[in-house]
Every structure is written in C-alpha cells, then in structure tokens.
Amino acid sequence: MNDKCFIDTNIFIYTFDHSNVKKQKKSREIIANALEKSNGIISYQVIQEFLNASTKKFKSPLSIADSQRYLSVILEPLCEVFSSIELYHQALDIMERCQYSFYDSLIISAALKAECQILYSEDLQHNQKIQNLKIINPFILNDGLTGIFK
C-alpha cells in the first residue's frame, strides 16, 4: 500500500511557531513521522518557500548556518520532486480545473507526481480529492500521530 504523504510549506513553518503550541506540536509530529517512516515527500518549491520565510519572515530568523543544517537534516531527505515543464503544465491544468492559485496548484501537481495519497496543508480545501490525492488539514483532524517531540 502506498502511504506516501506530501507536506506543504506551512507545516514546516509551524514547527518554529512558539505562539501556537498545538500547531507546532502537530507539525513536528508529521515531519518526525515522515522522516522516521521515509514516506514524507516535499518538492523544491517547499524548500524555497521555507528558506525564504525562515531567513526573512520569522520573528527570530534562522541564521545561514542553522538554515544549512535544517536543509541538510530535514528538508533534503524529504525532497523528491524537482522543477519540470511537465510539472508546470499539470499545475496549469489543476489551476483551471480546481480554481487554486498557480503556486497552490504547483504543490498539488508535485504531490500527484510523487504519487502521494495525502497532501498535508492548512491552505487548501480539507478533504478534497484530486485524482488519488486527498488534501488533509492536519490541524482539524486527529489522525493518531504520536507525540514524538514532547
């Protein structure tokens, strides 16, 4: 059974959000579970968005050295989808069909390309199914992940 899940950028960002402990804990659980089971996937876009946010928009931005470590230890092992013309064509089709923004459609397209069953994102329509992909907002669902980062 394919149990691959795609993790959107907002999940990584919440791991650093000390103002929302519940979302921070849930996000850390999702990422730890994905790394432990080797079933989590991200795209180049998630890396770009996260590094931009973490070095410029965080209340306490990450240093370049900390960004390098996070990239190597967390993001790099999960990254399986890279830019391609095919990805852009599919994103445009999703954009037209589902009425998402281009960048949201690109995330969905990457999740489909990786043959994920689940896309964890707070920014997309919860429980929507696109082909074999189900969008899940993990902050409104109790999916039984255990607290690895207690």
N, C-alpha and C positions, 0 to 999 in steps of 0.2 A: 504494500500500500504506500502511495506517495503521501508523505506527511510534511512536505516542504512548505515553509511559510516565508512570505516576503515581509520585510519590516520597513515601514516608511520612516522618513527622517524624524518626524515628531516624536517617535518612540525613543530615539537616541537622545534627543534634546531634553526630554523629560527626566532622563537619568541624572541630569545636573540641576533640576529644578527643586530646590530645597523648600520653596513656598507651597508645593503641592506634594506632600509626602505620599499620598495614596497613588498618584500617577507615577511618581518617582519609583516607588516600590514595584508596581506592576510592570513598568518599563524595564527595570533591572531584571525582573524575573523572566520576561520574554527574551531578552538578549542573552542572559545566562543559559536559559533552556536551549536556545538556538545554537549557541556555541557548544554546549555540552553534548547535544544530540547530533550536531553537524547537519541540521536540517533548516537553518535560517539562511536567508538569502537577501542580499541588497544589490543595488546597481551603482554604477559610477555616479549617478545623479545624487543618490543618498549621501555618498561620501562628499561630494562637492557642497551640497546644501548644509550638511552638518559642520564641515570645517569652516565654512563661511560664517555660520551662526555662532559657533563656539569660539572663534577668534575675534569676532567683532560685536556680537549682539548679546552675549551672556552678561549677566550682572558683573561677574568676575570672569573675564575672557580667559580662555586657556592660553598658556604660553605656547610658543612654537615647539618647544621640547615636549610638553605634555600632549600637544596635538599629534606630534610624530609618534609618540608611544600609543596613543589611542588608535591612531590609524593602523599601526602595526599589529596591535594585540586584539582589537575589537573589530574594526571595520574591514581590514584586509582579508581576514579569514572568511568573512561572510560575502564578499563581493564576487559575484559570478556573472553579472550582466554588464556588458560594455556597449558604448555607443555604436549604432549601425544605421544605415539607411533603412533597412527593414524595420527597425525599432521605431524610427520616425514615421514611416508610412502607417504602421499599425497604430501608433499614438494618434495620428490624424483621423484614422477611421473610428477609433474609440471616442475621440473628441466630438466627432459629428454624431455618432450613434447615441452616446450617453450624456452629452452636454457637459462634460467636465472641461476644465481648463487644459491647455496643452501640457503643462508640467504634471498635473494630476494624471492625465491620460498616458504620459510617458512612464510614470510609476506603474500604472496598471499594465501597460504593454510589457514592461520589464518583468513583472510578476508572471504574466502569461508566458513570456519567452522562457522563463526558468521552470515552467510547468508547476508552479506553486498551487496549492489548493486554497490557501488562506493568505490574505493581504491584511496585515495589521496596520490600521491607520485611524486616526481620530478625524481626519479631514475629509473622508469620503463617506458615502451613504452606507450606514451599518446594515449588514445582512444582504446587500445587493450581490447578485450573482452575475458575473460576466464570464461567459463560456464555462470553464471548470473552476473558476476562481471565485471565492466568497470573500467579500470585504467584511472585516470584523473590527469594530471599535472596541478594543480591549478594556476600555475604562467604563463601559456599561454592561460588561459581561463577566461573569465569574466562570472562568474556564478551567479551574482546578490546578493552575500552576502553583507550585510550592514556593515559599519564601526563601530563596537561596541567599539573598542579601539582607539578612536580619540584623 
